[in-house]
Amino acid sequence: MHFYSLLSSLILFVLLLCISDSESLKTLKNLAVKRGGSLTIPCFYDEKYKSNRKYWCRGYYWSLCKIVAYTNISGKTSVTDHPSQNMFTVELKSLQDSDSGYYWCAVEIGGKETPDDKDYLYLTVSSDPAVSVTNSSVSGQEGGSVSAQCLYNAEYQNKQKNWCRFKDGSCFTAERTNTSQNSAVLVTDYGKGSVSVEMSGLKKSDAGWYWFSAGDVELPVHLTVTERPSNSTAVTENKETTAAELNGNTGLIWVLLTVGLGLLLTLATIITWMLRKKCYGNQTETRARVSSTAVHTTITTESPVIYSAVISENKKLSQAIRDDGVIYSSVVSE
């Protein structure tokens, strides 16, 4: 009797140990995605598995599942390990209806007597998934806020909607009105196939994986929180921006000055040419007039005779006497 009691206790201990091991790896249970879309699934493991190889397996039964991809092998399905976060992600691309089925997140333990650690999920691929999100990855600045838009179809109109966090399993239930105005997380169900998630006063510790659920259907969302720039950084950026603007303005000013100077020189050249042309024309006209008619008159008074010296071109004077280029003519006054 004592033997059977010990045996029963041993079996119960082994079962509890197996259950404990199987629960050390966690993921979501029921996922939905639109046909042709992509999906990134987080799988969390115990810290003792940091150095173990991880893989993605497909099949209803664990013992018969087919390994699809190991860690750091890229393709339509890729598995990426993040040891610092005690998790690995499985990225599925270009999903089709035929990709629907049971899958397993698994950690290779090694050894026949120690089975690999694993956790399963079911994936549904369709043209009208039960739930979806506008962005599966959102980001915000430390101290700021971020929002996520989650959608569900009419079948889940009256189902409970939750926004949950992987790190601690905490959840916020969607409400039709914002009754928790002071909450850092507001989840509002508008009742028309849309749920809005608003997170304010972000901290670095808020970063990580979350999931949205409507009924029993879930979808993961990753949040990134970036550091707020320090005042010195902001001042430096402003100085650099101002310096860049000044450099740009200086270049523009030099261009304008060069163009303006060129225009002034061109205008001065044109004005000078016009003035010279005008002056030359006046001189030519004056010379023409003087050459056509040149009269020099010298009058001397010697009573009763007046001597007049006249030089005339193209005219002949009668009763004139030429003496050394001077023509004398007698004029008798009456």
C-alpha positions as CSV (number, residue, x, y, z in Angstrom):
1,M,0.0,0.0,0.0
2,H,2.8,2.3,0.9
3,F,4.6,1.4,-2.4
4,Y,1.5,2.4,-4.5
5,S,1.3,5.7,-2.6
6,L,4.9,6.5,-3.4
7,L,4.3,5.5,-7.0
8,S,1.3,7.7,-7.3
9,S,3.2,10.6,-5.8
10,L,6.1,10.1,-8.2
11,I,3.7,10.0,-11.2
12,L,2.0,13.1,-10.0
13,F,5.4,14.8,-9.6
14,V,6.5,13.9,-13.1
15,L,3.2,15.1,-14.5
16,L,3.5,18.4,-12.7
17,L,7.1,18.7,-13.9
18,C,6.0,18.1,-17.5
19,I,3.2,20.6,-17.2
20,S,5.6,23.1,-15.7
21,D,8.1,22.6,-18.5
22,S,5.4,22.8,-21.2
23,E,4.2,26.1,-19.7
24,S,7.6,27.7,-19.8
25,L,7.1,28.5,-23.4
26,K,4.1,30.8,-24.2
27,T,2.4,32.2,-27.3
28,L,-1.1,33.1,-28.5
29,K,-3.7,30.4,-29.1
30,N,-6.0,31.5,-31.9
31,L,-4.8,33.9,-34.6
32,A,-6.4,35.3,-37.7
33,V,-4.9,37.0,-40.7
34,K,-6.0,38.3,-44.1
35,R,-5.2,36.3,-47.3
36,G,-2.0,37.5,-48.9
37,G,-0.9,39.2,-45.7
38,S,2.0,38.7,-43.3
39,L,2.1,38.0,-39.6
40,T,4.8,38.1,-36.9
41,I,4.2,35.8,-33.9
42,P,6.1,36.1,-30.6
43,C,7.0,33.0,-28.6
44,F,8.3,33.5,-25.1
45,Y,10.6,31.0,-23.3
46,D,12.4,30.5,-20.0
47,E,15.7,32.1,-19.5
48,K,17.4,28.7,-19.3
49,Y,16.7,28.2,-23.0
50,K,18.7,31.3,-24.2
51,S,21.3,29.2,-25.9
52,N,18.9,26.5,-27.2
53,R,17.9,26.3,-30.9
54,K,14.4,27.4,-31.7
55,Y,12.1,26.2,-34.5
56,W,8.6,26.4,-36.0
57,C,6.6,23.2,-36.5
58,R,3.3,22.4,-38.2
59,G,0.9,19.6,-37.4
60,Y,-2.1,18.7,-35.3
61,Y,-0.2,16.2,-33.2
62,W,3.1,17.2,-31.7
63,S,4.6,13.8,-32.3
64,L,3.8,14.1,-36.0
65,C,4.4,17.8,-36.7
66,K,6.7,18.8,-39.5
67,I,9.5,21.3,-38.8
68,V,9.0,24.3,-41.1
69,A,12.0,26.5,-40.1
70,Y,14.8,26.7,-37.6
71,T,16.4,29.9,-36.1
72,N,18.1,32.3,-38.5
73,I,16.9,30.6,-41.7
74,S,15.2,33.1,-43.9
75,G,12.5,32.4,-46.5
76,K,8.7,32.5,-46.6
77,T,8.9,31.5,-42.9
78,S,11.7,32.8,-40.8
79,V,12.5,32.3,-37.1
80,T,14.5,35.0,-35.2
81,D,15.8,34.6,-31.7
82,H,16.0,37.5,-29.2
83,P,17.9,36.1,-26.2
84,S,18.0,39.5,-24.4
85,Q,14.2,39.4,-24.3
86,N,13.8,35.6,-23.7
87,M,11.7,35.3,-26.8
88,F,11.8,34.4,-30.5
89,T,9.6,35.6,-33.4
90,V,8.2,33.7,-36.3
91,E,7.5,35.8,-39.4
92,L,5.0,34.4,-42.0
93,K,4.8,36.0,-45.4
94,S,2.3,35.9,-48.3
95,L,-0.2,33.7,-46.4
96,Q,-2.8,31.7,-48.2
97,D,-5.9,29.7,-47.1
98,S,-3.9,26.5,-47.4
99,D,-1.6,27.9,-44.6
100,S,-4.4,27.6,-42.1
101,G,-3.8,25.0,-39.4
102,Y,-2.1,24.1,-36.2
103,Y,1.5,25.2,-35.5
104,W,4.0,24.9,-32.6
105,C,6.6,27.3,-31.2
106,A,9.3,24.9,-30.0
107,V,12.7,24.9,-28.2
108,E,15.1,22.1,-28.9
109,I,16.2,20.5,-25.6
110,G,18.2,17.5,-27.0
111,G,17.9,14.0,-25.8
112,K,15.1,11.4,-26.1
113,E,14.3,11.3,-22.5
114,T,13.9,15.1,-22.4
115,P,11.3,16.2,-24.9
116,D,11.5,19.6,-26.6
117,D,9.6,22.4,-24.9
118,K,6.7,23.7,-27.1
119,D,3.4,25.6,-27.2
120,Y,0.7,25.4,-29.9
121,L,-1.6,27.8,-31.7
122,Y,-4.2,27.7,-34.5
123,L,-3.9,30.0,-37.5
124,T,-6.8,31.0,-39.8
125,V,-6.2,32.6,-43.1
126,S,-9.2,34.1,-44.9
127,S,-10.4,37.0,-47.0
128,D,-12.4,38.5,-44.1
129,P,-10.5,37.7,-40.9
130,A,-12.4,37.9,-37.5
131,V,-9.9,40.6,-36.3
132,S,-7.2,42.8,-37.8
133,V,-5.1,45.8,-37.0
134,T,-4.2,48.8,-39.2
135,N,-0.6,48.5,-38.0
136,S,1.0,45.5,-36.4
137,S,3.9,47.6,-35.2
138,V,3.5,51.1,-33.6
139,S,6.0,53.5,-32.0
140,G,5.9,56.5,-29.7
141,Q,8.3,58.8,-27.9
142,E,9.0,58.6,-24.2
143,G,6.5,60.8,-22.3
144,G,4.3,61.0,-25.4
145,S,1.4,58.9,-26.6
146,V,0.6,56.3,-29.2
147,S,-2.6,54.9,-30.7
148,A,-3.6,51.6,-32.4
149,Q,-6.6,50.9,-34.5
150,C,-8.1,47.4,-34.1
151,L,-10.9,46.0,-36.3
152,Y,-13.4,43.1,-36.0
153,N,-16.2,41.8,-38.2
154,A,-19.9,41.8,-37.5
155,E,-19.8,38.3,-36.0
156,Y,-17.8,39.6,-33.1
157,Q,-20.0,42.8,-32.5
158,N,-21.1,41.7,-29.1
159,K,-17.9,39.8,-28.1
160,Q,-15.6,41.2,-25.4
161,K,-12.6,43.1,-26.7
162,N,-9.3,43.3,-24.8
163,W,-6.0,44.9,-25.1
164,C,-3.4,42.8,-23.3
165,R,0.3,42.8,-22.5
166,F,2.6,39.8,-22.8
167,K,5.0,40.8,-20.1
168,D,2.6,40.6,-17.2
169,G,-0.6,39.3,-18.8
170,S,-2.5,42.5,-17.8
171,C,-5.6,43.3,-19.9
172,F,-7.8,46.4,-20.5
173,T,-11.3,45.7,-21.6
174,A,-12.8,47.9,-24.3
175,E,-15.7,50.2,-23.3
176,R,-18.3,52.0,-25.3
177,T,-17.4,55.3,-23.6
178,N,-14.2,56.6,-22.0
179,T,-15.1,56.1,-18.3
180,S,-11.5,55.9,-17.2
181,Q,-10.4,59.4,-18.2
182,N,-7.3,59.3,-15.9
183,S,-6.1,55.9,-17.2
184,A,-2.8,55.8,-19.2
185,V,-4.5,53.2,-21.4
186,L,-7.9,53.8,-22.9
187,V,-9.6,51.1,-25.0
188,T,-12.8,52.4,-26.7
189,D,-15.2,50.2,-28.7
190,Y,-17.1,52.4,-31.1
191,G,-19.6,49.6,-31.9
192,K,-19.0,49.8,-35.6
193,G,-16.3,47.2,-36.1
194,S,-13.6,49.4,-34.7
195,V,-11.7,49.6,-31.4
196,S,-9.3,52.4,-30.6
197,V,-6.4,52.0,-28.2
198,E,-4.8,55.1,-26.7
199,M,-1.6,54.9,-24.6
200,S,-0.3,58.1,-23.0
201,G,2.6,59.0,-20.8
202,L,4.8,56.4,-22.4
203,K,7.8,54.9,-20.6
204,K,10.6,52.8,-21.9
205,S,9.3,49.9,-19.9
206,D,6.0,50.0,-21.9
207,A,7.8,48.8,-25.0
208,G,7.2,45.2,-26.0
209,W,4.5,42.9,-27.3
210,Y,0.8,43.3,-26.8
211,W,-2.3,41.6,-28.3
212,F,-5.8,42.6,-29.3
213,S,-8.6,40.0,-28.9
214,A,-12.3,39.9,-29.8
215,G,-13.8,36.8,-28.3
216,D,-11.3,34.1,-28.5
217,V,-9.5,35.4,-31.7
218,E,-6.2,37.3,-31.1
219,L,-3.7,39.3,-33.0
220,P,-0.2,40.5,-31.8
221,V,1.0,44.1,-31.9
222,H,4.5,45.4,-31.1
223,L,5.1,48.7,-29.4
224,T,8.5,50.6,-29.6
225,V,9.2,53.5,-27.3
226,T,12.0,55.8,-28.3
227,E,14.0,58.2,-26.0
228,R,12.9,61.8,-25.7
229,P,15.7,64.1,-27.1
230,S,17.5,66.1,-24.3
231,N,17.5,69.9,-24.3
232,S,21.1,70.1,-25.3
233,T,20.4,67.8,-28.3
234,A,17.4,69.9,-29.2
235,V,19.5,73.1,-29.0
236,T,22.3,71.6,-31.1
237,E,19.7,70.5,-33.7
238,N,18.3,74.0,-33.7
239,K,21.7,75.6,-34.1
240,E,22.6,73.2,-37.0
241,T,19.2,74.0,-38.6
242,T,19.8,77.8,-38.2
243,A,23.4,77.5,-39.6
244,A,22.1,75.5,-42.5
245,E,19.4,78.1,-43.2
246,L,22.0,80.9,-43.0
247,N,24.3,79.1,-45.4
248,G,21.5,78.7,-47.8
249,N,20.5,82.3,-47.5
250,T,24.1,83.5,-47.9
251,G,24.4,81.6,-51.1
252,L,21.1,83.1,-52.3
253,I,22.2,86.6,-51.4
254,W,25.5,86.2,-53.4
255,V,23.5,85.0,-56.4
256,L,21.2,87.9,-56.2
257,L,24.1,90.4,-55.8
258,T,25.9,88.9,-58.8
259,V,22.8,89.0,-61.0
260,G,22.1,92.6,-59.9
261,L,25.6,93.8,-60.5
262,G,25.5,92.2,-64.0
263,L,22.3,94.0,-64.8
264,L,23.7,97.3,-63.6
265,L,26.8,96.9,-65.7
266,T,24.7,96.0,-68.7
267,L,22.5,99.0,-68.2
268,A,25.4,101.4,-67.8
269,T,27.0,100.0,-71.0
270,I,23.7,100.6,-72.9
271,I,23.3,104.2,-71.6
272,T,26.9,105.1,-72.4
273,W,26.5,103.7,-76.0
274,M,23.3,105.8,-76.5
275,L,24.9,109.0,-75.2
276,R,28.0,108.5,-77.4
277,K,25.7,107.9,-80.4
278,K,23.7,111.0,-79.7
279,C,26.8,113.2,-79.3
280,Y,28.4,111.9,-82.5
281,G,25.2,112.6,-84.4
282,N,25.1,116.2,-83.2
283,Q,28.7,116.8,-84.2
284,T,28.2,115.3,-87.6
285,E,25.2,117.6,-88.2
286,T,27.1,120.7,-87.1
287,R,30.0,120.0,-89.3
288,A,27.7,119.5,-92.3
289,R,26.1,122.8,-91.7
290,V,29.4,124.7,-91.4
291,S,30.9,123.0,-94.5
292,S,27.9,123.9,-96.6
293,T,27.9,127.6,-95.8
294,A,30.8,129.4,-94.1
295,V,30.5,133.2,-94.1
296,H,33.0,135.4,-92.4
297,T,32.1,139.1,-92.4
298,T,34.5,141.9,-91.5
299,I,33.1,145.4,-91.6
300,T,35.4,148.4,-91.5
301,T,34.1,151.9,-91.5
302,E,36.0,154.4,-93.6
303,S,33.7,157.2,-94.7
304,P,32.4,157.4,-97.3
305,V,33.5,153.9,-98.5
306,I,32.5,150.6,-96.8
307,Y,34.8,147.6,-97.3
308,S,33.2,144.3,-97.0
309,A,35.1,141.0,-97.2
310,V,32.8,138.1,-98.2
311,I,33.9,134.6,-98.8
312,S,31.1,132.7,-100.5
313,E,31.0,129.3,-102.1
314,N,29.0,128.5,-105.2
315,K,28.3,132.3,-105.9
316,K,29.8,134.8,-108.4
317,L,29.9,138.5,-107.7
318,S,29.8,141.0,-110.5
319,Q,32.0,144.0,-110.7
320,A,34.4,142.5,-108.3
321,I,38.1,142.8,-108.2
322,R,40.2,139.9,-106.8
323,D,43.3,140.9,-104.9
324,D,45.2,138.2,-103.0
325,G,42.1,136.3,-102.2
326,V,40.2,139.4,-101.0
327,I,37.3,140.6,-103.0
328,Y,36.6,144.4,-102.9
329,S,33.3,145.8,-103.8
330,S,32.1,149.3,-103.8
331,V,28.8,150.1,-102.2
332,V,27.5,153.6,-102.7
333,S,24.9,154.7,-100.2
334,E,22.2,156.9,-101.4
